[in-house]
Amino acid sequence: MVRIRFFASLKDLVGGSEMEMKLEQETSVRSILHQLKARFPELKKYEPVLLVAVNQNYSGFDASVSPGDEVAFFPPLSGGRR
C-alpha cells in the first residue's frame, strides 16, 4: 500500500485529504498520478503545475515509489498576509 495525501484545493477535488492505494511493486509518481486521473478526471487540469513529495521530500513525476511510501500532491500555493 501507498499513502496518498492531498493538500489545499486538491482535498476538495478528491473528497478527502488522504487515501491508500494498493501497490505491490515499485512504480513511479507518474504512474500513480495516471491512476488518480482515471478516477478523478479534474486532476488533469492541475498536472502542469502540481508539486509532489515522496516521503516528505520534494521530487518529480519520475521519482520511484515503493510499497509503504507516502506520496503528497500540492497545487502551487500563493498568498499570505503582509
C-alpha positions as CSV (number, residue, x, y, z in Angstrom):
1,M,0.0,0.0,0.0
2,V,1.0,3.6,-0.6
3,R,-0.4,6.5,1.4
4,I,-1.5,9.4,-0.9
5,R,-2.0,12.8,0.6
6,F,-3.7,15.8,-0.9
7,F,-3.4,19.5,0.1
8,A,-5.3,22.7,-0.5
9,S,-7.9,22.6,-3.3
10,L,-6.9,19.0,-4.2
11,K,-8.6,17.8,-1.0
12,D,-11.9,19.1,-2.2
13,L,-11.4,17.7,-5.7
14,V,-10.8,14.1,-4.5
15,G,-13.1,14.3,-1.4
16,G,-10.5,14.0,1.3
17,S,-7.0,14.7,2.5
18,E,-5.7,11.2,2.1
19,M,-6.3,7.7,0.7
20,E,-4.4,4.5,0.3
21,M,-3.6,2.8,-3.0
22,K,-2.7,-0.8,-3.4
23,L,0.9,-1.1,-4.7
24,E,2.7,-4.4,-4.8
25,Q,5.9,-3.3,-6.6
26,E,7.9,-0.2,-7.2
27,T,6.4,2.3,-9.6
28,S,6.7,6.0,-10.4
29,V,4.8,9.0,-9.2
30,R,3.7,9.5,-12.8
31,S,2.0,6.1,-12.8
32,I,0.2,6.8,-9.6
33,L,-1.0,10.2,-11.0
34,H,-2.2,8.4,-14.1
35,Q,-4.3,6.1,-12.0
36,L,-5.6,9.0,-9.9
37,K,-6.6,11.0,-13.1
38,A,-8.6,8.0,-14.3
39,R,-10.6,8.1,-11.0
40,F,-10.6,11.9,-10.7
41,P,-10.5,13.4,-14.2
42,E,-10.4,17.0,-12.9
43,L,-6.9,16.4,-11.7
44,K,-5.7,16.7,-15.3
45,K,-6.0,20.5,-15.2
46,Y,-3.6,20.6,-12.2
47,E,-1.0,18.3,-13.7
48,P,1.2,21.0,-15.4
49,V,1.6,22.8,-12.1
50,L,1.4,20.1,-9.4
51,L,4.1,19.8,-6.8
52,V,4.9,16.3,-5.5
53,A,6.7,14.9,-2.5
54,V,7.7,11.3,-1.8
55,N,8.3,10.6,1.9
56,Q,8.2,14.3,2.7
57,N,11.0,15.2,0.2
58,Y,10.1,17.2,-2.9
59,S,10.5,15.1,-6.0
60,G,9.4,14.9,-9.6
61,F,7.0,12.7,-11.5
62,D,9.7,10.2,-12.4
63,A,10.6,9.5,-8.7
64,S,10.3,5.9,-7.6
65,V,7.6,4.9,-5.2
66,S,7.7,1.6,-3.2
67,P,5.1,-0.1,-1.1
68,G,4.9,1.7,2.3
69,D,5.9,5.1,0.9
70,E,3.9,8.3,1.2
71,V,3.2,10.5,-1.8
72,A,1.8,14.0,-1.4
73,F,0.4,16.3,-4.1
74,F,0.2,20.0,-3.8
75,P,-1.2,22.7,-6.1
76,P,1.0,25.8,-6.2
77,L,0.4,27.9,-3.2
78,S,0.4,31.7,-3.0
79,G,-1.0,34.4,-0.9
80,G,-0.4,35.2,2.7
81,R,-0.5,38.3,4.8
82,R,1.6,41.4,4.7
